[in-house]
Amino acid sequence: MRPSQITDWCQEILRTQARPGGLYIDATMGNGHDTLFFSRLAGESGRVLAFDIQPAALESTRELLKDQGMAERAELILDSHEHMDSYAERGSVDAICFNFGYLPGGDHKIATRADTSIKAVEKGLDLLKKGGMMSLCIYSGGDTGFEERDRLLEFLKTLPPKEYTVIVNQYHNRKNQPPIPVFIFKN
C-alpha cells in the first residue's frame, strides 16, 4: 500500500469491512480504479454498481475491467450518483465509495457539485446495510471544490451519532488543500 495516496488508504479501510458476495457502489466511477477494487472484493457472487455522468469515464472503466478479466462483475451506469437509489434497494449495500471532484485527466469544468453530492450521500446512507460503510475522498479547489468540501463537512456534522459514526481525517503536514478522507459507518 502507498499510504500517502488517499484512494489507496480508503481502499484499505474498505477492505476491512468488505466481504465476497456483497453489493458495492462506486458512486464516482472516474477511471474505474475503485470499480475494479470493488469487483475483486465482490467476487463471482457479488455485484458492483458504478456511476458517472461522463461517457469517457464509462469507456475508461470498461477497458480497465476488461483488461483485468472483471468486465462481468460490474454494472457501469451513465447517470448521476444522486440517482443511485433507482438501482439498489434500501438497506442492501455493503459499502459505497465517493471521490469528489473531477475526472482525472478529464475536463476540470465537469466536476461534482455540493447539491448533488449531498443528495447522493444521503441516498447512499439509506442504501447501506446496518454495519455497512461509506468512504468519501473530498478534494477541494477548482471552481466549486471549496464550496463542496465545506458543505459536505457541515452536512456530516448533522448525522445522528446513534445511527452513524463519522470519522474525518486530515493530512496534517501537506500544503495546497490536501484531500480529506472521511469514513462513515452505519451503526
C-alpha positions as CSV (number, residue, x, y, z in Angstrom):
1,M,0.0,0.0,0.0
2,R,1.1,3.6,-0.7
3,P,-0.2,5.2,2.5
4,S,0.2,8.7,1.2
5,Q,-2.4,8.2,-1.6
6,I,-5.9,8.9,-0.3
7,T,-7.6,6.4,-2.6
8,D,-5.2,3.6,-1.5
9,W,-5.8,4.4,2.1
10,C,-9.6,4.4,1.6
11,Q,-9.5,1.1,-0.2
12,E,-7.5,-0.4,2.7
13,I,-10.2,0.7,5.2
14,L,-13.0,-0.5,2.9
15,R,-11.2,-3.9,2.6
16,T,-11.5,-4.4,6.3
17,Q,-15.3,-4.2,6.1
18,A,-16.0,-5.9,2.7
19,R,-16.9,-9.5,2.1
20,P,-17.2,-11.6,-1.0
21,G,-20.8,-11.8,-2.3
22,G,-21.7,-8.2,-1.3
23,L,-23.2,-5.3,-3.1
24,Y,-20.9,-2.4,-3.6
25,I,-21.3,1.0,-5.2
26,D,-18.6,3.2,-6.8
27,A,-20.6,6.4,-6.8
28,T,-18.0,8.4,-8.8
29,M,-16.5,5.9,-11.3
30,G,-13.8,8.1,-12.9
31,N,-11.2,5.9,-14.5
32,G,-12.5,2.8,-12.8
33,H,-9.9,2.0,-10.1
34,D,-12.5,1.8,-7.3
35,T,-14.8,-0.1,-9.5
36,L,-12.0,-2.7,-10.2
37,F,-11.2,-2.8,-6.4
38,F,-14.9,-3.5,-5.6
39,S,-15.2,-6.1,-8.4
40,R,-12.3,-8.0,-6.9
41,L,-13.8,-7.8,-3.4
42,A,-17.3,-8.8,-4.5
43,G,-16.1,-12.0,-6.1
44,E,-18.1,-14.0,-8.5
45,S,-21.2,-13.9,-6.4
46,G,-21.2,-10.2,-5.6
47,R,-22.3,-7.2,-7.5
48,V,-20.9,-3.7,-8.2
49,L,-22.7,-0.7,-9.4
50,A,-20.6,2.2,-10.7
51,F,-21.9,5.7,-11.6
52,D,-20.6,8.5,-13.7
53,I,-22.1,11.2,-15.9
54,Q,-19.3,11.2,-18.4
55,P,-19.2,8.6,-21.3
56,A,-15.4,8.8,-21.2
57,A,-15.4,7.5,-17.6
58,L,-17.6,4.5,-18.6
59,E,-15.3,3.8,-21.6
60,S,-12.1,4.0,-19.5
61,T,-13.6,1.8,-16.8
62,R,-15.0,-0.7,-19.3
63,E,-11.5,-1.1,-20.8
64,L,-9.8,-1.4,-17.3
65,L,-12.3,-4.1,-16.2
66,K,-11.9,-6.0,-19.5
67,D,-8.1,-5.9,-19.3
68,Q,-8.3,-7.3,-15.7
69,G,-10.9,-10.0,-16.5
70,M,-13.6,-8.3,-14.4
71,A,-15.9,-7.0,-17.1
72,E,-18.8,-9.2,-15.9
73,R,-18.7,-8.2,-12.3
74,A,-19.7,-4.5,-12.5
75,E,-22.7,-2.7,-14.0
76,L,-21.5,0.6,-15.4
77,I,-24.2,3.3,-15.2
78,L,-24.3,6.5,-17.1
79,D,-26.2,8.5,-14.5
80,S,-25.6,10.9,-11.6
81,H,-24.8,9.3,-8.3
82,E,-27.7,11.2,-6.8
83,H,-29.9,8.6,-8.6
84,M,-28.3,5.5,-7.1
85,D,-31.5,4.7,-5.2
86,S,-33.1,3.8,-8.5
87,Y,-30.6,0.9,-8.9
88,A,-30.4,-0.6,-5.4
89,E,-32.8,-1.3,-2.6
90,R,-32.8,0.4,0.8
91,G,-30.5,-1.5,3.3
92,S,-28.9,-3.7,0.6
93,V,-25.5,-2.2,0.1
94,D,-22.3,-3.3,1.9
95,A,-20.1,-0.3,1.0
96,I,-20.0,2.8,-1.1
97,C,-17.1,5.0,-2.1
98,F,-17.0,8.5,-3.4
99,N,-14.1,10.5,-4.9
100,F,-15.4,14.0,-5.3
101,G,-14.0,16.5,-7.8
102,Y,-13.4,15.9,-11.5
103,L,-12.4,13.0,-13.7
104,P,-8.6,12.6,-13.5
105,G,-7.3,13.6,-16.9
106,G,-10.7,15.0,-17.9
107,D,-12.3,18.4,-18.2
108,H,-12.0,20.2,-14.9
109,K,-15.1,22.2,-15.7
110,I,-17.1,18.9,-15.2
111,A,-16.9,18.2,-11.5
112,T,-19.1,17.1,-8.7
113,R,-21.3,19.7,-7.1
114,A,-22.3,20.2,-3.5
115,D,-26.1,19.9,-4.0
116,T,-26.0,16.6,-5.9
117,S,-23.1,15.2,-3.8
118,I,-25.0,15.8,-0.6
119,K,-28.2,14.2,-2.1
120,A,-26.1,11.2,-3.2
121,V,-24.5,10.8,0.2
122,E,-28.0,10.9,1.9
123,K,-29.3,8.3,-0.5
124,G,-26.2,6.2,-0.1
125,L,-26.6,6.2,3.7
126,D,-30.2,5.0,3.2
127,L,-29.0,2.2,0.9
128,L,-26.3,1.0,3.3
129,K,-26.9,-2.1,5.4
130,K,-26.5,-1.8,9.2
131,G,-22.8,-2.4,9.7
132,G,-22.1,-1.0,6.2
133,M,-19.7,1.8,5.4
134,M,-19.0,4.7,3.1
135,S,-15.8,6.4,2.2
136,L,-15.5,9.9,0.9
137,C,-12.4,11.4,-0.7
138,I,-13.1,15.1,-0.6
139,Y,-10.9,17.1,-2.9
140,S,-11.1,20.9,-2.8
141,G,-10.0,23.6,-5.2
142,G,-11.2,24.4,-8.7
143,D,-14.4,26.4,-9.3
144,T,-16.7,24.5,-6.8
145,G,-14.4,22.3,-4.7
146,F,-14.2,24.5,-1.7
147,E,-17.9,25.0,-1.5
148,E,-18.5,21.3,-1.9
149,R,-15.9,20.5,0.8
150,D,-17.4,22.9,3.3
151,R,-21.0,21.9,2.7
152,L,-20.2,18.2,2.8
153,L,-18.4,18.6,6.1
154,E,-21.2,20.7,7.6
155,F,-23.7,18.1,6.4
156,L,-21.8,15.3,8.0
157,K,-21.9,17.0,11.4
158,T,-25.7,16.7,11.3
159,L,-25.8,12.9,11.0
160,P,-27.3,11.4,14.2
161,P,-24.5,9.8,16.2
162,K,-26.7,6.9,17.3
163,E,-27.1,5.9,13.7
164,Y,-23.7,6.8,12.2
165,T,-20.1,7.0,13.2
166,V,-18.4,9.7,11.1
167,I,-14.6,9.9,11.1
168,V,-13.0,12.8,9.3
169,N,-9.2,12.6,8.8
170,Q,-6.7,15.1,7.6
171,Y,-3.2,15.3,6.1
172,H,-1.6,17.5,8.8
173,N,1.7,18.3,7.1
174,R,0.6,18.9,3.5
175,K,0.1,22.2,1.8
176,N,-2.2,23.2,-1.0
177,Q,-5.5,21.9,0.2
178,P,-4.8,18.2,0.5
179,P,-7.8,15.8,0.1
180,I,-9.8,14.9,3.2
181,P,-10.6,11.2,3.7
182,V,-13.9,10.5,5.5
183,F,-15.3,7.2,6.7
184,I,-19.0,6.7,7.7
185,F,-20.1,3.6,9.5
186,K,-23.8,2.8,9.8
187,N,-24.4,1.6,13.3
